[in-house]
């Protein structure tokens, strides 16, 4: 058997080469540490620039949408401090029940949307004393106390609430448009008297019954151009010509343009009668409608009572 034995041989580097390799390794480590420090510094500078840019973007933010967030309280005062340029805020479709939040005024806000929340009153709205547009629709608001602090207000939406009066609106000198339809307790327009800039008023689907009071209130609105009154307890064949006769500046009524043809037809309907006579006749027509409804209701109740008596008699018979 042939046995082959291998002997390993260890090669040694010359001392000069070893020193050169060690110097290169030390230089590489130092360079690596320097590069890491430089990279970290660059990252810090980049993050700082990004943070500053973000803060600047927040500072100049003019509109924020916070709808559908399940909010139960208004944002704190710090929120408005951080956004000095905020002009429009949407808080609709939340669960806000009150606007009573302590804090300084919010003078920058111009548009506030609070529709479809759980508000029953608006105490505290005076903090936003520079509002131009306010949406309070579809809450459960029963009164508008505190609204007269918004002297810059031009557009107001309060439809779908439980208002019985529009009292403060007459003290808003710049109010131009008001939407107050579907307020089941609203029976009078006396609250809007004095709103000299009001050009558009929608009080449809309420419980207005007195055409005389409606005509008197609308006649006290010199800028009124568009009026919507449908689905109230007013005689529809009477209030349109009566109001067109008393309000010659109207451009539309119940979303129908008050053209020359419409006015001519209204003139033929009134047929020389005075506006007061038309109003009186309309009032009597409305009263007749109400009496007819009451009589129908009484007949139905009598029929139900008679049916109940028959059922009780049938059940009382012995089997």
Backbone bond lengths (Angstrom), bond angles and torsions (degrees), N, CA, C in turn:
res aa  C-N    CA-C-N  psi(-1)  N-CA   C-N-CA  omega(-1)  CA-C   N-CA-C  phi
1 X - - - 1.475 - - 1.517 106.75 -
2 X 1.292 111.85 135.70 1.468 118.00 -179.96 1.502 108.57 -97.12
3 X 1.240 118.49 120.21 1.479 122.36 179.47 1.511 108.81 -107.04
4 X 1.315 112.05 129.92 1.470 118.21 -179.85 1.507 107.94 -112.33
5 X 1.226 118.98 125.76 1.470 123.08 -178.10 1.522 108.49 -114.36
6 X 1.332 112.88 126.91 1.459 118.34 -179.99 1.516 108.42 -104.75
7 X 1.275 116.76 133.78 1.462 122.90 177.04 1.525 108.30 -110.59
8 X 1.328 115.09 120.35 1.477 118.39 178.43 1.495 109.95 -74.21
9 X 1.306 113.98 143.69 1.451 120.13 -178.74 1.525 108.39 -119.17
10 X 1.303 120.46 126.39 1.466 125.23 -179.37 1.523 108.51 -94.00
11 X 1.356 113.71 121.28 1.457 119.32 -179.33 1.518 109.24 -89.01
12 X 1.247 118.04 135.53 1.457 123.02 178.79 1.522 110.10 -109.09
13 X 1.389 113.39 136.32 1.458 117.91 178.09 1.514 109.53 -79.18
14 X 1.284 116.14 149.20 1.459 118.99 174.09 1.526 110.20 -64.00
15 X 1.303 119.91 150.70 1.481 121.95 -178.65 1.526 113.30 -57.47
16 X 1.274 119.11 -36.25 1.472 121.19 -179.12 1.525 111.36 -65.20
17 X 1.348 115.25 -41.30 1.468 119.13 178.92 1.520 110.89 -66.26
18 X 1.321 117.46 -40.06 1.466 121.09 179.14 1.524 111.51 -62.40
19 X 1.332 116.14 -42.02 1.475 118.75 178.58 1.530 110.54 -64.82
20 X 1.299 117.58 -38.85 1.465 120.81 179.62 1.523 111.38 -64.30
21 X 1.331 116.34 -42.84 1.473 119.99 178.36 1.521 111.17 -63.16
22 X 1.327 117.36 -41.92 1.469 120.77 178.80 1.525 111.15 -62.96
23 X 1.327 117.42 -40.87 1.470 120.00 177.98 1.529 111.24 -63.18
24 X 1.311 115.76 -41.25 1.474 119.24 179.54 1.526 110.83 -63.32
25 X 1.335 116.82 -41.83 1.466 119.70 179.49 1.520 111.97 -64.51
26 X 1.333 116.77 -42.40 1.476 119.22 177.93 1.528 110.84 -63.42
27 X 1.290 117.45 -41.02 1.469 120.81 178.66 1.527 111.08 -63.66
28 X 1.336 115.58 -40.15 1.470 119.11 179.63 1.527 111.57 -64.13
29 X 1.343 116.96 -42.14 1.464 120.29 178.20 1.521 111.27 -63.28
30 X 1.316 117.02 -43.83 1.467 120.21 179.13 1.518 111.09 -63.00
31 X 1.345 115.89 -41.65 1.462 119.67 178.60 1.519 111.21 -63.94
32 X 1.334 116.12 -39.14 1.471 120.09 179.10 1.523 111.22 -64.02
33 X 1.352 115.71 -43.82 1.468 118.72 178.38 1.529 110.72 -62.92
34 X 1.311 117.60 -42.93 1.469 121.20 179.70 1.523 111.10 -62.55
35 X 1.335 116.22 -41.75 1.468 119.74 179.51 1.523 110.96 -64.34
36 X 1.334 117.07 -40.60 1.468 120.09 179.28 1.520 111.17 -63.13
37 X 1.344 116.39 -41.97 1.465 119.78 178.61 1.516 110.82 -63.68
38 X 1.339 115.13 -41.72 1.461 118.69 179.46 1.528 111.34 -65.00
39 X 1.315 115.72 -41.13 1.472 118.98 179.10 1.524 110.94 -63.59
40 X 1.345 116.83 -44.34 1.458 119.59 178.53 1.527 111.42 -61.03
41 X 1.324 116.55 -41.90 1.465 119.62 178.47 1.519 111.11 -63.44
42 X 1.332 116.17 -41.16 1.466 119.73 179.01 1.523 111.16 -64.09
43 X 1.339 116.04 -40.89 1.468 119.77 178.35 1.521 110.75 -63.88
44 X 1.339 116.37 -42.45 1.466 119.39 178.83 1.529 110.61 -61.44
45 X 1.336 115.83 -44.23 1.466 118.50 179.54 1.521 111.29 -62.52
46 X 1.325 116.59 -39.79 1.463 120.13 -179.91 1.529 111.05 -66.29
47 X 1.326 116.79 -43.45 1.463 120.12 178.02 1.522 111.37 -64.38
48 X 1.326 116.42 -38.75 1.462 119.63 178.55 1.522 110.60 -64.00
49 X 1.357 115.90 -43.87 1.468 118.57 178.31 1.524 110.96 -62.75
50 X 1.345 116.89 -39.35 1.464 120.27 179.20 1.530 111.05 -65.51
51 X 1.324 116.96 -40.64 1.466 120.99 178.86 1.521 110.73 -64.33
52 X 1.336 116.49 -44.56 1.466 119.79 179.05 1.523 110.50 -62.36
53 X 1.341 116.33 -42.24 1.462 119.36 178.58 1.517 111.32 -62.88
54 X 1.347 115.98 -39.04 1.462 119.52 178.60 1.521 111.13 -65.22
55 X 1.322 116.60 -42.32 1.456 120.00 178.52 1.526 111.16 -64.35
56 X 1.335 115.84 -39.21 1.461 118.35 177.39 1.520 111.00 -65.76
57 X 1.332 116.65 -39.54 1.463 119.82 178.01 1.517 110.85 -63.17
58 X 1.339 116.81 -39.99 1.465 119.19 176.66 1.520 111.27 -65.47
59 X 1.316 116.01 -38.24 1.462 119.29 -177.25 1.515 111.79 -65.92
60 X 1.343 117.69 -31.63 1.460 120.31 -178.24 1.522 111.39 -99.66
61 X 1.338 118.41 7.04 1.461 121.56 178.79 1.529 109.52 -64.15
62 X 1.331 116.71 128.77 1.459 120.91 -176.21 1.521 112.58 -110.09
63 X 1.327 118.99 -12.69 1.462 120.95 -177.30 1.525 109.77 -147.41
64 X 1.344 116.01 133.19 1.466 121.85 179.00 1.527 108.76 -134.55
65 X 1.316 116.15 134.51 1.460 123.44 178.34 1.528 108.78 -109.94
66 X 1.341 116.34 109.57 1.462 122.62 177.84 1.524 111.21 -114.55
67 X 1.313 117.55 24.52 1.455 120.51 -179.85 1.527 110.85 -71.11
68 X 1.343 114.69 156.42 1.468 121.64 177.24 1.527 112.46 56.56
69 X 1.332 116.15 46.05 1.458 120.51 178.30 1.524 112.95 -119.67
70 X 1.329 117.91 4.94 1.458 120.31 179.25 1.515 113.84 67.06
71 X 1.328 117.96 25.58 1.461 121.23 -178.04 1.526 110.42 -69.75
72 X 1.325 116.21 138.04 1.457 122.12 176.45 1.521 112.50 -111.50
73 X 1.326 117.19 -14.42 1.461 122.64 179.19 1.516 109.21 -132.75
74 X 1.318 114.71 154.08 1.453 119.60 174.72 1.526 110.27 -68.13
75 X 1.326 117.71 154.96 1.467 119.35 174.40 1.527 111.27 -58.90
76 X 1.326 116.25 149.95 1.460 121.09 -179.74 1.522 111.22 -70.21
77 X 1.334 114.09 170.40 1.460 119.21 -178.73 1.523 111.71 -62.59
78 X 1.353 117.90 -32.07 1.460 120.51 179.64 1.521 111.69 -60.73
79 X 1.325 116.38 -30.46 1.462 120.50 178.76 1.523 110.54 -60.25
80 X 1.330 116.12 -44.34 1.462 120.04 -179.07 1.527 111.38 -77.09
81 X 1.340 117.84 -29.47 1.462 120.16 175.02 1.522 110.73 -61.49
82 X 1.345 116.15 -40.25 1.462 120.19 -177.84 1.521 112.85 -75.00
83 X 1.324 117.30 -11.97 1.469 121.45 -177.78 1.519 109.64 -127.13
84 X 1.313 117.77 70.59 1.470 119.38 -176.01 1.523 113.52 -67.95
85 X 1.338 117.70 -20.65 1.458 120.87 -178.85 1.533 112.97 -96.38
86 X 1.320 117.88 8.43 1.462 120.85 -177.41 1.524 110.59 -63.95
87 X 1.333 115.18 127.53 1.462 120.87 -179.26 1.527 113.21 -117.05
88 X 1.328 118.64 -29.06 1.470 121.82 -177.12 1.522 109.55 -134.14
89 X 1.334 116.05 132.24 1.465 122.04 -178.57 1.524 108.95 -134.53
90 X 1.325 116.08 125.29 1.465 122.39 -179.77 1.528 109.01 -109.05
91 X 1.332 116.18 111.05 1.466 122.79 178.21 1.525 111.17 -117.25
92 X 1.304 117.61 23.99 1.454 121.21 -177.08 1.525 111.29 -72.99
93 X 1.342 114.51 160.87 1.464 122.15 177.08 1.524 112.30 58.48
94 X 1.337 115.87 44.61 1.458 122.03 174.51 1.530 108.52 -121.14
95 X 1.340 117.22 -156.84 1.465 121.74 -179.41 1.528 110.56 -125.54
96 X 1.312 117.33 35.38 1.459 121.15 -179.50 1.521 109.71 -69.43
97 X 1.330 116.37 130.14 1.460 121.53 179.82 1.514 112.44 -112.42
98 X 1.316 118.34 -10.50 1.461 121.03 -176.42 1.519 109.21 -156.16
99 X 1.339 114.36 153.12 1.466 121.64 173.88 1.516 111.03 -110.06
100 X 1.327 117.41 11.24 1.467 121.79 -177.87 1.525 109.71 -79.76
101 X 1.305 116.32 90.61 1.459 122.16 177.96 1.517 107.95 -128.80
102 X 1.330 116.22 123.54 1.458 120.27 -179.65 1.520 109.84 -67.70
103 X 1.318 115.27 142.46 1.453 119.55 178.73 1.509 110.95 156.71
104 X 1.317 116.41 170.38 1.460 120.70 -179.37 1.524 110.99 -74.28
105 X 1.316 118.71 170.70 1.466 121.01 176.17 1.527 111.70 -61.62
106 X 1.316 114.86 159.09 1.466 121.62 177.80 1.524 106.52 -116.47
107 X 1.313 118.13 80.07 1.462 120.20 -169.69 1.515 114.15 -72.66
108 X 1.343 118.21 -19.16 1.456 119.08 -175.24 1.513 114.49 -79.89
109 X 1.325 118.07 -22.29 1.461 121.59 -172.99 1.524 110.62 -71.62
110 X 1.343 115.70 129.85 1.461 121.33 179.87 1.529 112.75 -112.17
111 X 1.320 117.37 -30.77 1.471 121.24 -177.17 1.518 109.16 -131.34
112 X 1.333 116.36 127.59 1.464 122.09 -178.66 1.525 108.91 -133.12
113 X 1.337 116.11 124.86 1.460 122.26 179.45 1.525 109.12 -112.73
114 X 1.335 115.40 119.23 1.462 122.27 -178.60 1.523 111.18 -127.50
115 X 1.294 118.16 23.38 1.458 120.62 -175.76 1.531 111.18 -69.79
116 X 1.337 114.25 150.76 1.465 122.72 176.81 1.522 111.36 57.82
117 X 1.327 115.56 58.56 1.454 122.91 171.37 1.527 108.03 -123.51
118 X 1.329 117.39 -153.84 1.465 121.80 -178.65 1.524 110.64 -122.11
119 X 1.308 118.07 32.36 1.459 121.90 -176.25 1.520 110.75 -74.63
120 X 1.338 116.19 136.40 1.461 121.89 172.77 1.524 111.80 -112.38
121 X 1.310 117.29 -17.18 1.465 122.34 175.56 1.522 107.40 -150.87
122 X 1.316 116.55 169.17 1.468 120.42 -176.21 1.520 110.47 -125.80
123 X 1.318 117.64 29.74 1.462 120.03 174.46 1.526 108.97 -60.30
124 X 1.316 115.89 129.44 1.457 120.91 -176.98 1.509 113.64 107.00
125 X 1.339 117.12 -9.11 1.462 119.88 179.41 1.526 111.69 -67.61
126 X 1.337 116.55 -17.45 1.461 120.29 179.57 1.514 113.76 -63.94
127 X 1.345 118.29 -16.18 1.465 120.02 175.92 1.523 110.94 -61.85
128 X 1.317 116.91 -32.18 1.472 121.45 -179.74 1.528 108.81 -93.88
129 X 1.316 116.19 63.65 1.462 120.35 -169.76 1.517 114.28 -77.17
130 X 1.341 118.28 -0.45 1.463 120.76 176.94 1.529 112.19 -109.50
131 X 1.314 116.68 14.85 1.465 119.28 -178.65 1.527 111.34 -61.93
132 X 1.335 114.64 139.25 1.458 121.83 174.83 1.526 110.46 -107.43
133 X 1.324 116.98 -32.68 1.467 122.04 -179.06 1.523 109.37 -133.50
134 X 1.329 116.76 129.77 1.464 122.46 -177.12 1.522 109.55 -135.81
135 X 1.323 116.14 127.76 1.464 122.52 179.31 1.527 108.94 -116.76
136 X 1.338 115.82 110.85 1.466 122.77 178.69 1.524 111.21 -116.81
137 X 1.296 117.87 20.53 1.454 121.52 -171.51 1.525 112.21 -69.63
138 X 1.325 114.00 150.67 1.462 123.82 173.94 1.525 112.33 56.54
139 X 1.323 114.39 56.17 1.453 123.51 168.20 1.529 107.07 -120.22
140 X 1.318 117.29 -150.48 1.467 122.01 176.34 1.522 109.22 -130.28
141 X 1.318 116.42 39.07 1.462 122.25 -175.13 1.526 109.54 -73.26
142 X 1.324 116.43 132.72 1.462 121.47 -179.10 1.523 112.11 -107.65
143 X 1.314 117.85 -16.93 1.465 120.62 177.54 1.530 109.01 -151.72
144 X 1.322 115.32 158.22 1.463 121.90 -177.00 1.520 111.28 -111.44
145 X 1.309 117.32 35.57 1.459 120.33 -179.09 1.521 110.04 -64.54
146 X 1.331 115.23 137.18 1.456 121.29 -178.92 1.506 113.81 95.07
147 X 1.329 117.04 -10.67 1.457 119.57 -177.96 1.520 112.36 -70.54
148 X 1.332 117.29 -24.24 1.463 119.54 -178.47 1.520 112.36 -68.91
149 X 1.341 118.64 -6.46 1.466 120.50 175.10 1.524 111.71 -76.43
150 X 1.320 117.71 -13.16 1.469 121.90 -177.89 1.524 109.26 -93.17
151 X 1.297 116.31 75.35 1.454 121.16 -175.49 1.528 113.30 -73.23
152 X 1.348 118.02 -12.29 1.465 121.20 178.11 1.534 112.39 -95.39
153 X 1.326 117.57 -1.64 1.465 121.16 -172.14 1.528 111.32 -65.63
154 X 1.353 115.31 133.97 1.459 121.40 179.88 1.530 112.76 -118.88
155 X 1.326 117.65 -31.93 1.469 121.57 -177.21 1.526 108.51 -128.94
156 X 1.333 116.41 127.04 1.467 121.97 -178.16 1.521 109.67 -132.47
157 X 1.339 115.97 132.36 1.463 122.21 175.98 1.528 108.51 -122.32
158 X 1.324 116.31 116.08 1.470 121.44 179.36 1.524 110.98 -130.53
159 X 1.311 117.83 23.62 1.455 119.99 -179.20 1.521 111.11 -69.32
160 X 1.334 114.77 156.08 1.452 119.92 176.48 1.515 114.70 71.84
161 X 1.336 118.46 31.39 1.461 122.38 177.72 1.530 109.48 -115.93
162 X 1.323 116.68 -158.95 1.464 121.63 -179.59 1.523 110.32 -124.48
163 X 1.307 116.03 41.32 1.461 121.26 -176.31 1.521 110.80 -75.43
164 X 1.316 114.98 137.85 1.458 121.53 173.04 1.517 111.30 -105.49
165 X 1.319 117.42 -10.18 1.463 121.88 -177.99 1.522 109.10 -153.76
166 X 1.335 114.95 151.24 1.466 122.25 173.69 1.519 109.53 -109.58
167 X 1.313 115.65 39.58 1.466 122.44 -166.70 1.520 115.15 -52.20
168 X 1.346 122.30 -50.56 1.468 118.53 -171.57 1.526 114.73 -73.89
169 X 1.331 118.39 -10.83 1.460 119.32 -172.15 1.518 112.49 -64.17
170 X 1.304 117.11 -29.52 1.456 119.82 179.21 1.514 113.54 -67.40
171 X 1.331 117.48 -11.42 1.465 121.15 179.69 1.527 111.83 -105.78
172 X 1.322 116.41 18.35 1.464 121.45 177.14 1.526 108.26 -109.56
173 X 1.319 118.26 98.88 1.471 120.44 -170.46 1.518 114.27 -68.52
174 X 1.346 119.19 -21.34 1.462 121.07 -176.00 1.527 113.45 -105.82
175 X 1.316 117.86 3.12 1.461 120.65 -177.81 1.530 110.16 -64.61
176 X 1.343 115.92 124.02 1.456 121.38 -177.46 1.523 113.11 -111.30
177 X 1.320 117.65 -28.96 1.464 120.59 -177.15 1.518 109.52 -141.64
178 X 1.326 115.37 134.63 1.467 121.19 178.97 1.523 108.79 -137.38
179 X 1.321 115.72 125.17 1.456 122.03 176.18 1.523 108.00 -111.85
180 X 1.331 116.52 111.73 1.465 121.41 -175.95 1.523 111.52 -130.76
181 X 1.313 117.56 28.58 1.463 119.41 -178.97 1.528 110.94 -72.59
182 X 1.316 115.54 162.47 1.470 123.34 -179.99 1.533 112.30 58.18
183 X 1.334 116.13 47.28 1.466 122.37 168.00 1.524 106.69 -113.21
184 X 1.318 116.13 101.23 1.460 120.79 -169.14 1.519 113.57 -64.97
185 X 1.335 118.49 -19.81 1.458 119.64 -178.86 1.510 114.58 -98.18
186 X 1.318 118.15 1.20 1.464 121.60 -175.43 1.526 110.03 -80.76
187 X 1.335 116.36 114.17 1.460 121.77 -178.28 1.521 113.28 -122.19
188 X 1.309 117.95 0.32 1.463 120.71 -177.11 1.520 109.57 -147.42
189 X 1.338 115.39 149.65 1.461 122.22 176.59 1.522 111.66 -110.23
190 X 1.315 117.00 17.59 1.463 119.15 -178.72 1.527 111.86 -61.62
191 X 1.307 117.68 -27.26 1.460 120.52 -176.98 1.508 114.44 -67.75
192 X 1.337 118.64 -20.26 1.465 120.40 -178.53 1.522 112.00 -89.92
193 X 1.312 117.64 -9.88 1.470 120.37 -178.84 1.524 108.84 -62.85
194 X 1.312 115.71 125.96 1.460 121.36 -177.62 1.507 113.49 110.44
195 X 1.333 117.87 -12.06 1.470 121.33 177.57 1.523 108.33 -79.24
196 X 1.311 115.95 86.78 1.457 120.74 -171.57 1.506 115.18 -69.00
197 X 1.327 119.15 -19.12 1.464 121.49 -178.87 1.521 113.01 -101.53
198 X 1.332 117.90 0.59 1.463 121.24 -175.26 1.527 110.36 -68.27
199 X 1.341 115.81 116.46 1.460 121.15 -178.22 1.521 112.81 -108.98
200 X 1.318 118.30 -22.06 1.466 121.47 -177.06 1.530 108.99 -134.22
201 X 1.334 116.19 124.77 1.464 121.81 -177.68 1.520 109.12 -136.13
202 X 1.329 115.65 124.39 1.462 121.87 178.53 1.527 108.62 -121.18
203 X 1.322 116.35 107.79 1.464 122.47 177.59 1.527 109.69 -125.14
204 X 1.308 116.30 37.03 1.455 120.47 178.09 1.526 110.34 -73.47
205 X 1.328 115.31 160.63 1.470 122.25 176.66 1.527 111.85 57.52
206 X 1.318 116.80 41.74 1.465 122.12 174.54 1.528 108.36 -116.11
207 X 1.326 117.57 -153.66 1.462 120.90 -179.49 1.523 111.01 -124.30
208 X 1.314 116.48 38.19 1.462 120.38 176.29 1.526 108.93 -69.89
209 X 1.339 116.08 130.89 1.459 120.71 -175.45 1.520 113.07 -124.00
210 X 1.319 117.39 -30.15 1.458 120.58 -175.07 1.523 109.98 -96.30
211 X 1.321 116.63 107.89 1.458 120.33 177.56 1.519 111.33 -66.44
212 X 1.327 116.72 -31.75 1.464 119.88 178.48 1.530 110.31 -62.02
213 X 1.332 117.94 -44.96 1.464 120.74 179.27 1.523 111.28 -67.58
214 X 1.326 117.12 -38.85 1.464 120.24 178.69 1.520 110.45 -63.68
215 X 1.316 116.37 -45.40 1.463 119.64 179.92 1.521 111.08 -64.14
216 X 1.322 117.16 -39.86 1.466 120.64 178.86 1.526 110.86 -63.99
217 X 1.332 117.43 -43.60 1.465 120.46 -179.47 1.523 111.18 -66.56
218 X 1.328 117.47 -42.50 1.466 120.19 -179.37 1.524 111.61 -68.69
219 X 1.314 117.03 -32.81 1.465 119.43 177.53 1.516 111.63 -66.62
220 X 1.332 117.76 -21.42 1.465 121.63 178.70 1.521 112.57 -88.28
221 X 1.340 117.23 9.51 1.467 122.22 177.79 1.526 108.22 -113.03
222 X 1.313 118.50 92.63 1.470 120.47 -171.96 1.519 114.22 -66.76
223 X 1.327 118.72 -23.55 1.466 121.01 -176.90 1.525 113.03 -97.12
224 X 1.334 118.38 3.40 1.462 121.44 -174.18 1.530 111.01 -66.08
225 X 1.345 115.56 125.47 1.462 121.76 -179.60 1.526 112.49 -121.27
226 X 1.325 117.63 -30.55 1.464 121.50 -176.03 1.528 108.51 -130.62
227 X 1.330 115.57 124.92 1.464 121.61 -175.84 1.519 109.11 -132.10
228 X 1.327 116.05 135.81 1.462 121.20 179.04 1.530 108.49 -128.08
229 X 1.341 116.47 120.29 1.465 121.98 -174.46 1.524 113.38 -131.19
230 X 1.299 118.73 6.36 1.462 119.53 -172.07 1.533 111.24 -65.36
231 X 1.316 115.07 158.60 1.473 123.55 179.60 1.521 112.19 60.98
232 X 1.325 116.07 42.56 1.457 122.73 167.31 1.524 107.56 -116.18
233 X 1.319 116.49 177.21 1.464 120.15 178.35 1.520 110.17 -86.61
234 X 1.326 115.36 52.67 1.459 122.12 176.90 1.522 108.18 -117.76
235 X 1.332 116.48 144.76 1.459 119.80 179.23 1.528 108.97 -67.98
236 X 1.333 119.42 111.90 1.462 120.44 -173.69 1.518 113.94 -63.53
237 X 1.325 117.20 -28.50 1.462 119.22 -179.85 1.513 112.69 -79.95
238 X 1.332 117.92 -6.30 1.454 120.86 -175.68 1.523 112.97 -114.05
239 X 1.340 118.71 -39.30 1.461 117.86 -171.92 1.523 112.15 -72.97
240 X 1.333 118.39 -28.61 1.467 119.31 -179.77 1.522 111.25 -64.47
241 X 1.335 120.22 -54.17 1.472 118.24 177.78 1.516 113.30 -64.16
242 X 1.345 117.04 -34.36 1.463 119.08 -179.86 1.522 110.95 -64.13
243 X 1.311 116.94 -44.54 1.462 119.80 -178.93 1.519 111.47 -72.60
244 X 1.321 117.51 -35.49 1.464 118.98 176.11 1.521 111.12 -64.80
245 X 1.336 116.20 -32.57 1.463 119.06 177.65 1.519 111.44 -72.01
246 X 1.327 117.29 -36.30 1.460 120.36 -177.75 1.524 113.10 -86.28
247 X 1.328 117.64 -22.68 1.467 121.40 -175.67 1.526 109.34 -122.48
248 X 1.307 117.70 79.13 1.474 120.03 -177.26 1.519 113.82 -66.75
249 X 1.335 118.71 -17.20 1.469 120.75 -178.58 1.520 112.92 -84.56
250 X 1.331 118.04 -7.25 1.467 120.29 -178.80 1.528 110.96 -60.86
251 X 1.334 115.79 133.81 1.460 121.45 175.40 1.523 112.10 -97.16
252 X 1.335 117.08 -24.12 1.461 120.04 177.64 1.517 108.86 -156.01
253 X 1.338 114.87 150.90 1.451 121.45 175.24 1.522 107.38 -139.38
254 X 1.314 116.24 128.46 1.464 122.38 -174.76 1.528 111.19 54.36
255 X 1.331 115.86 42.59 1.466 123.85 178.31 1.522 112.40 62.63
256 X 1.311 117.43 17.81 1.454 122.20 176.90 1.531 108.33 -109.62
257 X 1.335 117.80 122.56 1.470 119.28 -178.80 1.524 111.25 -60.29
258 X 1.314 115.32 135.25 1.468 120.57 179.31 1.521 109.01 -85.60
259 X 1.331 115.47 70.46 1.454 121.05 -178.27 1.528 110.28 -75.08
260 X 1.313 114.47 173.37 1.464 119.39 178.75 1.530 110.45 -61.95
261 X 1.329 116.75 -37.38 1.460 120.23 179.76 1.521 110.94 -65.18
262 X 1.330 116.77 -42.56 1.466 120.37 179.04 1.518 110.49 -63.65
263 X 1.327 116.48 -42.95 1.470 119.38 179.54 1.526 111.07 -65.93
264 X 1.326 116.71 -36.70 1.463 119.07 177.75 1.528 110.69 -64.87
265 X 1.329 116.14 -41.18 1.467 119.36 176.88 1.526 110.82 -63.59
266 X 1.327 116.72 -39.42 1.464 120.18 177.63 1.522 110.88 -63.98
267 X 1.323 116.33 -38.60 1.464 119.14 178.20 1.525 111.06 -64.22
268 X 1.325 116.74 -37.92 1.470 118.91 177.63 1.527 111.12 -66.77
269 X 1.336 116.09 -33.28 1.462 118.69 179.37 1.522 111.88 -68.32
270 X 1.332 116.39 -40.63 1.459 117.59 -177.98 1.519 111.18 -74.90
271 X 1.344 117.24 -27.39 1.473 122.10 170.38 1.517 112.87 48.42
272 X 1.312 115.96 52.59 1.452 120.57 174.52 1.508 115.20 82.75
273 X 1.313 118.06 -4.15 1.456 119.72 178.55 1.519 110.11 -75.64
274 X 1.296 116.26 149.20 1.463 120.37 176.73 1.526 109.33 -75.71
275 X 1.318 114.50 163.02 1.461 119.13 179.84 1.523 111.29 -62.02
276 X 1.334 116.17 -36.90 1.465 118.66 178.98 1.521 111.24 -64.69
277 X 1.336 115.93 -38.41 1.459 118.84 178.17 1.529 110.95 -65.31
278 X 1.333 115.59 -39.51 1.465 119.07 178.38 1.518 110.32 -63.69
279 X 1.328 115.30 -44.02 1.459 119.64 -179.92 1.522 110.60 -62.32
280 X 1.338 115.75 -42.85 1.464 119.49 179.34 1.526 110.77 -63.10
281 X 1.336 115.22 -43.40 1.463 119.07 178.81 1.522 111.01 -64.26
282 X 1.331 116.36 -40.65 1.463 119.85 178.42 1.521 110.97 -64.29
283 X 1.335 115.83 -39.31 1.462 118.91 178.74 1.523 110.54 -62.10
284 X 1.318 116.22 -42.25 1.463 118.70 178.91 1.527 110.98 -66.83
285 X 1.350 116.27 -35.41 1.465 118.90 177.89 1.523 110.82 -65.49
286 X 1.317 116.21 -42.06 1.463 119.67 177.75 1.519 110.51 -63.60
287 X 1.333 115.95 -40.98 1.460 119.41 178.84 1.522 110.84 -62.99
288 X 1.336 116.77 -38.10 1.457 119.72 176.80 1.527 111.04 -64.03
289 X 1.345 115.88 -40.67 1.460 118.65 177.12 1.523 111.39 -61.74
290 X 1.324 115.98 -44.08 1.463 119.63 179.42 1.524 111.10 -63.76
291 X 1.337 116.20 -40.82 1.467 119.58 178.27 1.528 110.99 -63.90
292 X 1.350 115.72 -39.60 1.464 118.93 178.83 1.525 110.71 -64.85
293 X 1.335 116.83 -40.84 1.465 119.79 177.67 1.524 111.04 -63.22
294 X 1.342 115.66 -42.13 1.460 119.23 179.88 1.522 111.33 -64.62
295 X 1.350 116.32 -41.08 1.461 119.31 178.94 1.531 110.93 -64.32
296 X 1.331 116.45 -41.29 1.463 119.83 177.98 1.521 110.80 -63.10
297 X 1.323 116.08 -41.58 1.462 120.00 178.49 1.526 110.79 -62.59
298 X 1.328 116.45 -42.82 1.468 119.93 179.56 1.527 111.21 -63.61
299 X 1.344 116.67 -39.79 1.463 119.16 178.38 1.528 111.03 -63.91
300 X 1.333 115.98 -43.65 1.461 118.92 179.43 1.522 111.36 -63.61
301 X 1.339 117.11 -39.56 1.459 119.79 178.14 1.520 111.01 -65.38
302 X 1.345 116.83 -39.52 1.466 119.73 178.38 1.527 110.77 -63.79
303 X 1.341 116.52 -40.72 1.463 119.46 177.73 1.527 111.23 -63.98
304 X 1.324 116.58 -40.85 1.466 119.36 178.22 1.524 111.56 -64.17
305 X 1.332 116.67 -40.86 1.463 119.46 178.39 1.525 111.25 -64.69
306 X 1.346 116.40 -41.32 1.467 118.95 178.45 1.526 110.80 -63.95
307 X 1.334 116.33 -40.08 1.461 119.52 178.17 1.527 110.62 -64.82
308 X 1.318 116.23 -38.84 1.456 119.42 177.65 1.516 112.04 -64.19
309 X 1.333 116.45 -39.53 1.467 119.56 177.44 1.525 110.92 -62.80
310 X 1.325 116.74 -42.17 1.464 119.27 179.22 1.525 111.04 -64.08
311 X 1.336 116.56 -40.75 1.465 119.26 178.80 1.520 111.33 -64.54
312 X 1.345 116.62 -41.77 1.465 118.95 178.07 1.522 111.35 -63.64
313 X 1.343 115.64 -38.83 1.468 118.59 178.58 1.526 111.22 -65.02
314 X 1.341 116.30 -40.08 1.471 119.09 179.45 1.526 111.44 -64.65
315 X 1.331 117.13 -40.43 1.462 119.76 -179.03 1.526 112.16 -72.70
316 X 1.340 116.35 -24.16 1.472 118.69 -178.29 1.524 112.72 -81.48
317 X 1.317 118.82 -12.51 1.461 120.70 179.28 1.531 110.37 -70.00
318 X 1.324 115.87 141.19 1.483 118.21 177.79 1.520 110.54 -71.10
319 X 1.291 115.70 145.25 1.465 121.17 178.89 1.521 110.60 -77.53
